[in-house]
Amino acid sequence: MGAEDPAMPRHRSLLALLGWLTVCASLFPGAALADGWSAMKGKVVVSDAEFRTGYGSDAQMVAAVRKQAKGTIKGDGAWTMNLMVFLKEPAGATSINIVYYDVSVKPRDQVNFSEVAVQASQKIVQVNGVAISKDLGFVKGHKYEVLATRLIGGKEKVYAKGVVVLK
């Protein structure tokens, strides 16, 4: 028997650690993802289909929301979109604003907004069936930033943002 390579004990320790982490991740899959909110916080996800509720786990919710996300919504002068809003922190108030900025023009132009009732501690807000149209100032072919905000001391505080193009 020859002398053992001095790097072998470290190599075995590293393999053991990686094995232990793999076992922990399989036993506690939510711990790796943290939770649905942590994985998506600060994002507004836009879809042309309504978001559902009652997911079996946070991982299933995140996978479904990501799969359903659309960067483009189709319509003919009128569009219906659905929003899943992951606030970066609880709003601390009973309402937030969903604000639409046309970013196809410089400087960006606020086109519209709507107030949405929330609980002060709420972190995920689902808003299905948002109807927008050219009559409200929206333009086919333009790109819009969709923000979840609150006005605090006269300044707009952004809690989440997303982007959508109207086709």
Secondary structure, 3 states (H helix, E strand, C coil): CCCCCCCHHHHHHHHHHHHHHHHHHHHCHHHHHCCHHHHHCCEEEEECCCCCCCCCCHHHHHHHHHHHCCCEECCCCEEEEEEEEECCCCCCCCEEEEEEEECCCCCCEEEEEEEEECCCCCCEEEEEEEEEEHHHCCCCCCEEEEEEEEEECCEEEEEEEEEEEEC
